[in-house]
Structures are given as C-alpha cells and as structure tokens.
Amino acid sequence: MKKTVLITGGSRGIGAASVKKFSEEGWQVAFLYKEQDDAARAVAEETGALPIKCDITDRDLLRESIKAARVYFGAVSFDAVVCNAGISISGLFTDLSDEEWEQLLKTNLEGAMYTAKFALPEMIRESRGSIVLVSSMWGETGGSYEVAYSTTKAALIGFGKSLAKEVGPSGVRVNVVAPGVIETDMCRAYDSEVIDGLIEEVPLGRIGYGDDIASAIYFLAGEEASYVTGQVLGVSGGFCI
C-alpha cells in the first residue's frame, strides 16, 4: 500500500514543491490550502494530489479536513504530516497591531500545533509516523523587523522538540526544517536590494528554492531518517551556522 502524507499550505512555494516531491516518490498526497483555488488546481492536476480548501485557523474545519483526507485514502493513519502553512508580517515591533499578532500566532504556531494534535491519535495508535514542522532560520537567530514572525517560528522549534520527546516512545518522530532565504511569495515581498544583501551573507552564494526545502522535508519524513527525531535541520546555504 502506498504511503500517505498530509501537507498544509500546499498550493504554492515550499508546500507546492513538497506536494510534487512526495508525489514523484510514489506517495499518496493530500494538501490543504486556504484560498488560492487556481494554484491549488494546478498543483493537483500536475501531481494527482488531493486538494482540500481549509483555513487552518478554523479548528473545526481543520479537524474535519484531516479526517476527510484520511478517509479518502482509506488509511488508518498518515505516514507523514508536514506542517508548512505560514504567513509573514514585517515591520517594527512597536508598530505591530493586535490583529497582526493574532494572525501570526494562529497561523504559524497554533495552526501547526492543531494539525499535529488532530493527526496524532491515529499515528500513536499505529505506533508509526513522522511529523515535519516548517520553521525558519529566523526562528533560530531572530530577525530585525521580523520580531513577531521570528517569535512564532522559534516557538515552533520548541514545540517540535518537546513533542518529539513526548511521542517518541509511541513510535512517532517529530522534526523541524528551518529554511533560509528561499524564492517564495514571502521572499518576493522584499525588494531586490534587500534580497541581494541577504544573498551576500549566504556562504553558498545563492538564494534557495522550494525544491531544496522539499528534499529536506522528504528526508525527515521517510525511512532514511528513522532514527532522527527532535532535530532542527537548517536549509539556509550556511546563512545560519
């Protein structure tokens, strides 16, 4: 039977690259997306993956969407869950509104936590499975003008390490990927001067791509990383060492 994976934020960027990677490797893939219908349709048509429209900040909808994906595949449990969905809000911390903070917190941290929470019971009962959380290098180092974003991504690392200890005895692994400067919609929000400045700080001398992160996610999710849990894998071209 084919392995199954659920990926959040799968209509574009790192998520779409991950959907393609797992599909190419023969996995059955379901992905959640919030509103990009055309992009989601394109990814689904290219890969054969199952698209499910779901705002991960809506906990009831999230729970039902995860269940629907599992039922669709006829799977007792997912073999892997990739918590990738996230947003970025830049600016001075003192200018951050309560609304913006709530949005970041509910999407980047709570969205990932509840995705894991709703998928875990079956994984624990089956004594198998892998959860991969997508954080950021700013979650490791902190980022000026990215204080709130960095905070949610740092919290995600703490969540991953703690959860790995808790569910490890049940046979479930939890790891974190911390991307660097990656060519995504989030990165394109910066002007070329800022991007060039960041690339100058990357020892490998280039921007990263969605495929770079998807490969790392796939490694951590699969059997080749069967003895790896509670780890943060930085994929930043050496920016964060």
N, C-alpha and C positions, 0 to 999 in steps of 0.2 A: 504493500500500500504506500502511496506517495506521502511524503511528509507535508505537514501543513504549517503555514505561518500567517500571522495577522500583523499587518503593518499600519500604523497610524500616520496620517499626513502623507498618503501615498500618491497624490495626484501630480506632484511636482518636486523638483530639487532632489535632495537626498532620498526622500521617500520613494519617488518615482524610479530612481536609479536602483534602489533596493528591491522594489517590485520586479524590475527587469532581471536583476541578478538572480534572485531566488527562482523566478520562472525559468530562466535559462538553465538552471541547475536541476530542473525537474520537480520542484516543489509545487504544491497547490497553494496559491496565494490569494488572500483576501486583503483589501486595503480600505481604510476609512479616509474620507475626505470631507471637508466642510462645505465648500461652495463652488469649487472650480469644476463645473459639470463637463465642459468641453475637454479640459485637460484630463480629467478622470476617464472620460470615454476613450480618449486617445490612448492612454496607458492600458486600459482594459483591452482594447482592440489589438494592440501590439503584443500583449503578453498573455491574454486569455485569463487574466486575474479577475477576481470578483470585486467590483467597486461597491462600496456602501457609503451613502451620504450620511454623515454623522458629525455633529458638533460635540467634540469630546468633553466640553464643559457641561453638557447636559447629561448628568449621571444616569438617569433612567434610560435615555436613548442609547447611551454608550453601553450599558449592560445588555440591552436588547440586541444591539448591533453585533456585539461579540458573540452572543448566543446564536444569532441568526447565521453568522459565518460558520460557526462550528457545526450547526445542524446542516447547513448547505453541503458541507464537505462530508457529512456523515462521520465526523471524527469525535471520538470520546474526549479528546483534549488536543490543544495545539502543541506542535513540537517546538515552536518558537513564537515569541511575541516581540515585536520591535516597536518601542515607544519613541516615535520620531517627531510627531506633530509638535510644532512650537512657533512662537512669534517673537519678534524683536521690537523693542521701543527704545530709541536712542534719545539722549538729551541730558541736561544737567539733572542730577538727583533732586535738587531743590525745586525744580520745575515739574517733577513727576506728579501727576494727578492721582487721586484715589482710584479713579476709574481705570487708569492705565495700569496701576499696580495690581488691581484685582484681575484685570485681563491677563497680565503676565502670569500671575500666580495660578489662576485657574487653568490656563492652557499648558504652560511649561511644566509645572510641578504637579498640580492636582490631576490634570488630565492623564499624565503618565502613571501616577500612583493608582488612580482608579482603574485604568486599563489593566494594570498588573493585578489589582485586587480582584477584578471580575474574572480574569482568566486563570488565576492561580488555583482555585479549589480543585478543578479537574486535573491540573498538572500535578498537584500534590497527591491526589488520589491515585494517579497513574505512576507516580514516582519517577517522573521524567519531564524534560522540557527546559527551555532556555529563554530568558528574558534579556533583551538588549535595550538599554536606555541611551538615547542620543543627547548628550550634554553639549559642552563647548569648551574650547581652551580657556574662554573667559571664566568658566566655572572653576578652573584650576588657578588662574592667575589674577582674576579680577580685571575689569576693563573700565577705563575712564569714559564717561558719557554712556556707559552700559551698566551702571551700578545695579539697577533693579533686575535687568536681564541676567547679569552675572550671578546675582544672588539666587535666582531661581535655578540656574544651571549648576551652581555649587550645591544647592540643596538636593538636586537630583543625584549628584555623586554620593552624598551622604545617605540618601535613600537607598541607592543601589548597593552600597557596601553593607548597610545594615540588613537589608532584605536578603542578601546573599548568605549572611550568617544564619538568618532565621530559617530559610527554606532549603539550605544546603543538605541538612540531614534527611530531607524528603526527596532528594534526588533532583532538585531544580537548581539550575545555575542562573546567576544574575551578574551581568557585566555592563560596563559603560564605555561608550565611544565618545571621545572629545575631539570633534573636528576643529580645524584651524580656519584659515581664510579659504572659503570654498565658493566656487562660482554657482551661486543660487540667487533667487529673487531677493533674499535677505541681504546678500552681499552687494547686489546691484543697486541697492538704495544709496550706497556711498558713491561719491564722485571719483573719477579716475585718479586724481591726485592722492586721495586717501588710500585707495587700493594699491597704487604704486608704492606708497610709503610702507604699507604693511608687507608687501612682497619683498621689499628690501630687507626686512627683518627675518625673512624665511631662509634658513640655510640652504634649502634645496632650490631656492631662487625662482619659484613659480607658485601660481595660485593652485589650489586643489580643485578637484572635480567630484561630482556626485559619485562617480564610479569608484573613486578612491575610498570613499566612506562606505559605500555599499559592500565592497570587498571585505573591509574590516568587520562590518556587521555580520556578513555571511560567515566569516571565520568564527566569530564568537558564538554564533547561533548553532553551528554544526558540531559534528562529532570530533573534528580535529582539535577542538578546544574543550574536549570532555573533562579535562582536569583543570580548567580555568574558571574561576568564579571570584566575584568581589573585586575585579580589576578595572582599572581605567586605561583604555588604550587610546593614546593620543595620536591623531592622524592630522598633523599640522605642518608637515615638511620640516620639522625641527624647530618651529617657532617657539614651542613650549617644551623645554627640556629640564 
